[in-house]
Amino acid sequence: MMKKTIFNLFLLTTLSLIVSCSGNSPESAAKAFLKKMHKADFEGAKEYATTDTKSLLTTMESFGAGDKILDDSKEQGSLSIKVVDTQVDGDSAVCKVELSYSNSDKVDNQTLKLIKKDGKWLVSMGKEDTKKEDNKKE
């Protein structure tokens, strides 16, 4: 009986480690961040964001960007995220992703910078990144 309990505890611990480690990659952090943003879940997105990115999200939220994001999301339909390339260099990474939507044939390409801090991958965006996006739209 004791051996079975110890074995079950060992198995549970091993599975927990596998699950927690598999979710700690630049790709999983990028996907989680983008999914939260698609739902205008700024607080949820902040869990996958650097301090500067959190500040940017707070600013976006204060300007009412959530309503626009939700309107766009409703129009576009459900989101599908495909990571097409990831370059890791020590504690920094760049993920190139394709975003596709159920109500559209259009595919959006995005590049996210990530930084590993305290063992966790976080999306790193600053004001300069949003300016680049604005320039691409013009």
C-alpha positions in Angstrom: 0.0 0.0 0.0 2.8 2.4 0.9 4.7 1.6 -2.3 1.6 2.4 -4.4 1.1 5.7 -2.6 4.7 6.7 -3.1 4.5 5.6 -6.8 1.3 7.6 -7.4 2.9 10.7 -5.7 6.0 10.3 -7.9 3.9 9.9 -11.0 1.8 13.0 -10.1 5.0 15.1 -9.5 6.5 14.0 -12.7 3.4 14.8 -14.7 3.2 18.2 -13.1 6.8 19.0 -14.0 6.3 17.9 -17.6 3.1 20.0 -18.0 4.7 23.1 -16.3 7.9 22.9 -18.4 6.1 22.3 -21.7 4.2 25.6 -21.2 7.4 27.6 -20.6 8.6 28.3 -24.1 8.7 31.4 -26.2 6.0 29.9 -28.5 3.6 29.1 -25.7 4.0 32.5 -24.1 3.5 34.2 -27.5 0.4 32.2 -28.2 -1.1 32.8 -24.8 -0.4 36.5 -25.0 -2.1 36.8 -28.4 -5.1 34.7 -27.4 -5.6 37.0 -24.4 -5.3 40.1 -26.5 -7.8 38.7 -29.1 -10.3 38.7 -26.2 -9.2 42.1 -24.9 -8.2 40.4 -21.7 -5.5 42.9 -20.7 -5.0 41.6 -17.2 -4.6 38.1 -18.6 -2.1 39.3 -21.2 -0.1 41.0 -18.6 0.8 37.6 -17.1 2.9 37.1 -20.3 4.3 40.6 -20.5 7.4 42.5 -19.4 7.0 45.5 -17.2 7.2 47.9 -20.2 4.6 45.8 -22.1 2.3 45.9 -19.0 2.6 49.7 -19.0 1.7 49.8 -22.7 -1.3 47.5 -22.1 -2.5 49.7 -19.2 -2.3 52.7 -21.5 -4.2 50.9 -24.3 -6.8 49.9 -21.8 -7.2 53.4 -20.4 -7.8 54.7 -24.0 -10.6 52.2 -24.5 -8.8 49.9 -26.9 -10.6 46.9 -25.5 -13.9 47.9 -27.2 -12.2 48.1 -30.6 -10.4 44.8 -30.0 -13.6 43.1 -29.1 -15.4 44.6 -32.1 -12.6 43.4 -34.4 -12.5 40.0 -32.8 -16.3 39.5 -33.2 -16.1 40.5 -36.8 -13.0 38.3 -37.5 -14.3 35.2 -35.7 -12.2 32.7 -33.8 -8.4 33.1 -33.8 -5.9 30.5 -35.0 -2.3 31.0 -34.2 0.6 29.3 -36.0 4.2 29.9 -34.9 6.2 29.7 -38.2 9.6 30.5 -36.8 11.4 31.1 -33.5 14.9 32.3 -33.0 16.3 32.0 -29.5 19.4 33.7 -28.4 20.1 33.1 -24.7 17.4 34.9 -22.7 15.8 36.6 -25.7 13.7 35.2 -28.5 11.8 36.3 -31.6 8.6 34.5 -32.6 7.1 34.9 -36.1 3.4 34.0 -36.1 0.6 33.7 -38.5 -2.8 34.8 -37.3 -5.9 33.5 -39.2 -9.5 34.0 -38.4 -12.6 31.9 -39.0 -14.5 34.7 -40.7 -11.7 35.8 -43.1 -9.3 34.4 -45.6 -6.7 37.1 -44.6 -3.6 36.0 -42.7 -1.8 38.5 -40.4 1.9 38.0 -39.8 3.3 39.3 -36.6 6.7 39.2 -35.0 6.9 39.2 -31.2 10.0 39.8 -29.1 10.3 37.8 -25.9 12.6 38.0 -22.9 13.2 35.2 -20.4 13.0 36.7 -16.9 13.1 34.6 -13.7 12.7 31.5 -15.9 9.6 32.7 -17.6 9.2 33.9 -21.2 7.5 37.3 -21.5 6.4 39.3 -24.5 8.5 42.5 -24.8 6.8 45.4 -26.6 7.5 49.1 -26.3 6.2 52.3 -27.8 8.6 51.9 -30.7 6.9 48.6 -31.6 3.5 50.1 -31.9 4.9 53.0 -34.0 6.3 50.4 -36.4 2.9 48.7 -36.7 1.2 52.1 -37.3 3.7 52.9 -40.1 3.0 49.5 -41.8 -0.7 50.4 -42.0 -0.1 53.7 -43.8 
